[in-house]
Amino acid sequence: MTRFNPFQTEKPQEIGREVSRPVARDVAAEVAVALSYNGVAHVVMFMSPLHVEDFVTGFSLSEGIIDEASDILSLDIIESEQGLLAQVEISKANFEKVLSRRRNLPGQSGCGICGVIELEEAMRPLRQVCSEVSVPQEAIFKALSAMRGAQELNEMTRSVHGAAFVSPDGDILAVREDIGRHNALDKLIGHLAREGVSPQSGFLLLTSRCSVELVQKAVVTGFGLMVTISAPTGLALDMARAAGLGLACVAREDTMLIYNNPGERVIC
C-alpha cells in the first residue's frame, strides 16, 4: 500500500462579506513520478498517485516507446521521500527508441511535449486513423450525463481531469483521473492495453479542452472518435483532420460541436 494518498483534507479559512470560518476541503495530491527505462532516467512527471502502473504503460505506448503492453518486461514502483520511481525494463529494440529520442522533460503538471528538443519530433506526422466506430449522438449525451458521477476523485476535490472509455451505446466502461489531462489519458490508454481492450471498440471522452498532445496520443493508440467538454485549439483541429480522427468538442448533455466527422463516426 502506497503512502501517497490521492487527496488530503485541509481546513482553509472561508472569508466573505458575511462569513469568516474554517471549512474542511479535500485537495488533490500531486507527486513526482520518475520513469527510467533499463536503468536510464527518462522523464519526471507530476501527477496524481493513482493507477501509476496504468500511467507508465500508457505513457510508454503513446510516446511510441513500446508497441504493446507486453513489451514491458517488468515494472517496479519504488517509493521514496521525494516521490515515486518507476523502473521499467523493456527489450533492447524498444530501448533503442528511447535512446534515439533526445528528450528533456522537466517535471510539471503541463504536457511533456513542451520539453521535446527537436521541433521535428514534436510535430511528427501522425498515422491515419483506422476505425469503423459509429456512435449515435444520444450515446454521447448519455455518457456526458454520467461522467460527473463516474469521477470519484473529482467529486471530492473539483480539481482533476477525467478520461473515459465509452461504448458505442454510451456506457462508460472505464475512467481514469489525474491533475493533468494528458496523464489521465495515458492512464486510460494503459488500462485498456493491460486489459487487452481495443480503443477502436468505443470512443474517448475527456473533461478538458482538445489540445495537440491529446490528439497525438489518441491517434497513436488507435481511437477513432474523441469527445471533449471544452474547446479545441487550431493546431489540434489541423492534426485531427489530417489523421482522420473524429472530433466533437464543447460537448454538453444536450449539445456539442462536430469539428471532424469522417465516415459518420457521430450519427447525427
C-alpha positions in Angstrom: 0.0 0.0 0.0 1.5 3.3 -1.0 1.9 6.1 1.5 0.9 8.6 -1.2 -2.8 9.2 -0.8 -4.8 10.7 -3.8 -6.1 13.6 -1.6 -5.5 15.4 1.6 -8.0 17.2 3.8 -7.3 20.9 4.6 -9.1 23.5 6.7 -8.8 26.8 4.9 -10.5 30.0 6.3 -13.6 30.9 4.3 -13.9 34.6 4.0 -16.8 36.6 2.7 -18.8 39.8 3.3 -20.9 38.0 5.9 -18.8 34.9 6.8 -15.4 34.1 8.3 -15.0 30.4 9.3 -12.7 27.4 8.8 -14.1 24.8 6.4 -13.0 21.3 5.5 -11.8 20.9 1.9 -10.3 17.9 0.1 -7.3 18.8 -2.0 -6.0 16.6 -4.8 -2.5 15.2 -4.1 0.4 15.7 -6.5 3.5 13.6 -6.6 6.7 13.4 -8.7 7.0 10.2 -10.6 10.3 9.5 -12.3 10.4 7.0 -15.2 13.5 5.1 -16.1 13.9 2.6 -18.9 16.5 -0.2 -18.5 18.2 1.9 -15.8 18.4 5.1 -17.7 16.4 8.1 -16.4 13.9 9.4 -19.0 11.4 11.8 -17.5 9.8 13.1 -14.3 6.1 13.9 -14.3 4.0 15.4 -11.6 0.7 13.5 -11.3 -2.0 12.1 -9.1 -0.7 9.0 -7.2 -3.4 6.7 -8.6 -3.1 3.9 -11.2 0.7 4.5 -11.7 1.2 1.2 -13.5 -1.5 2.2 -16.0 0.2 5.6 -16.5 3.6 4.1 -17.1 2.1 1.6 -19.7 0.0 4.3 -21.4 2.8 6.9 -21.5 5.2 4.3 -23.0 2.6 3.5 -25.7 1.5 7.0 -26.5 5.1 8.2 -26.7 6.0 5.4 -29.1 8.5 3.7 -26.7 6.7 0.4 -26.9 4.2 -1.1 -29.3 2.0 -3.1 -27.0 1.7 -3.6 -23.2 3.6 -7.0 -23.4 6.7 -5.1 -24.5 7.2 -4.1 -20.8 9.2 -7.0 -19.4 9.0 -5.8 -15.8 7.7 -2.8 -13.9 8.6 -1.9 -10.4 7.2 1.1 -8.5 9.6 2.3 -5.7 8.6 4.8 -3.1 11.0 7.5 -1.8 10.7 10.6 0.3 10.6 12.7 -2.8 8.1 10.7 -4.8 7.9 7.5 -6.9 10.4 5.8 -9.1 9.0 3.7 -11.9 11.7 1.3 -13.1 10.7 -0.1 -16.5 12.5 -3.0 -18.2 11.9 -3.2 -22.0 13.5 -5.1 -24.8 16.7 -4.0 -26.5 14.8 -3.0 -29.6 12.4 -0.8 -27.7 15.2 0.7 -25.6 16.9 1.9 -28.8 13.8 4.0 -29.4 14.4 5.7 -26.0 18.0 6.4 -26.8 17.2 7.7 -30.3 14.8 10.4 -29.0 16.6 13.2 -27.2 14.2 14.4 -24.6 14.5 16.9 -21.7 11.1 16.9 -19.9 11.2 18.9 -16.7 8.7 17.7 -14.1 5.5 19.7 -14.5 1.7 19.5 -14.5 1.7 20.6 -18.1 2.2 18.4 -21.1 5.6 16.7 -21.7 5.6 17.9 -25.4 6.9 21.3 -24.3 10.2 19.6 -23.4 10.9 17.9 -26.7 14.1 19.3 -28.0 13.6 18.8 -31.7 10.7 20.6 -33.3 10.5 17.8 -35.9 9.9 15.3 -33.2 7.2 17.5 -31.5 5.4 17.8 -34.9 5.9 14.3 -36.1 3.4 13.2 -38.7 0.6 11.0 -37.4 -0.6 7.8 -39.0 -4.1 7.6 -40.4 -6.8 6.5 -38.0 -8.3 3.2 -39.0 -11.6 2.9 -37.2 -15.2 1.8 -38.0 -16.7 3.1 -34.8 -20.1 4.6 -35.2 -21.8 6.4 -32.3 -25.3 7.9 -32.2 -25.3 11.4 -30.8 -27.7 10.3 -28.0 -25.0 7.9 -26.8 -22.6 10.7 -26.4 -25.1 12.8 -24.5 -25.8 9.8 -22.2 -22.1 9.4 -21.4 -21.8 13.1 -20.7 -24.7 12.9 -18.2 -23.0 10.0 -16.4 -19.4 11.4 -16.4 -19.6 13.5 -13.3 -20.8 10.6 -11.2 -18.1 8.4 -12.6 -15.3 10.7 -11.4 -14.8 9.9 -7.7 -11.7 11.9 -7.1 -13.0 15.0 -8.9 -16.3 14.7 -6.9 -14.2 15.2 -3.8 -11.6 17.8 -4.9 -13.1 19.5 -8.0 -9.6 19.8 -9.4 -8.7 16.8 -11.6 -9.4 15.8 -15.2 -11.1 12.6 -16.3 -10.6 10.4 -19.3 -13.3 7.8 -20.0 -13.6 4.9 -22.5 -17.2 4.7 -23.6 -19.1 2.0 -25.6 -20.9 3.0 -28.8 -24.1 2.7 -26.7 -23.0 5.4 -24.3 -22.0 3.2 -21.4 -18.9 4.4 -19.5 -16.6 1.3 -19.4 -13.5 2.8 -17.7 -12.4 6.1 -16.2 -9.0 7.3 -15.1 -8.4 10.7 -13.3 -5.4 12.9 -12.9 -4.4 16.5 -12.2 -3.0 16.5 -15.8 -5.3 15.9 -18.7 -2.6 14.1 -20.6 -1.8 12.0 -17.6 -5.4 11.0 -17.3 -5.5 9.9 -20.9 -2.2 8.0 -20.6 -3.7 6.1 -17.6 -6.7 5.2 -19.6 -4.6 4.1 -22.6 -2.5 1.9 -20.2 -5.6 0.4 -18.6 -7.1 -0.6 -21.9 -3.8 -2.0 -23.1 -3.2 -4.1 -20.0 -6.8 -5.4 -20.2 -6.5 -6.2 -23.9 -9.3 -3.8 -24.9 -9.1 -2.3 -28.4 -9.6 1.5 -28.4 -11.4 1.1 -31.7 -14.3 -0.7 -29.9 -15.6 2.6 -28.3 -14.9 6.3 -28.1 -12.9 8.6 -25.9 -14.5 11.2 -23.6 -12.2 13.9 -21.9 -13.1 16.5 -19.4 -10.7 19.0 -20.8 -10.0 21.1 -23.9 -8.9 19.5 -27.1 -5.2 20.2 -27.3 -2.4 18.9 -29.5 -0.9 16.3 -27.2 -4.3 14.7 -26.6 -4.9 14.4 -30.3 -1.5 12.9 -30.8 -2.0 10.3 -28.0 -5.5 9.4 -29.2 -4.3 8.8 -32.8 -1.1 6.9 -31.9 -3.1 4.5 -29.7 -5.9 3.9 -32.2 -9.0 5.8 -31.0 -11.4 6.8 -33.8 -13.5 9.4 -32.0 -12.6 11.8 -29.3 -15.1 14.0 -27.4 -14.0 16.9 -25.1 -16.1 19.1 -22.9 -14.0 22.2 -23.7 -12.9 23.9 -26.9 -10.2 22.8 -29.3 -7.0 24.6 -30.4 -6.4 25.3 -34.0 -3.4 23.1 -34.3 -5.3 20.2 -32.6 -8.0 20.6 -35.2 -5.5 20.5 -38.0 -3.8 17.4 -36.7 -7.2 15.6 -36.1 -8.4 16.4 -39.6 -5.1 15.3 -41.2 -5.1 12.0 -39.3 -8.8 11.3 -39.7 -9.7 11.5 -36.0 -13.4 12.1 -35.3 -13.7 15.2 -33.1 -16.6 16.6 -31.1 -15.9 19.5 -28.7 -17.7 21.9 -26.3 -19.8 18.9 -25.5 -22.7 19.2 -23.1 -25.5 16.9 -22.1 -27.7 18.1 -25.0 -25.4 19.9 -27.5 -21.9 19.6 -29.0 -19.9 21.0 -31.9 -18.8 18.4 -34.5 -15.4 19.6 -35.9 -14.5 16.5 -37.8 -16.7 13.6 -38.7 -15.0 11.2 -41.1 -17.1 8.2 -42.0 -20.0 9.5 -40.0 -18.5 8.4 -36.7 -21.0 10.5 -35.0 -24.5 9.7 -36.2 -26.5 12.9 -36.1 
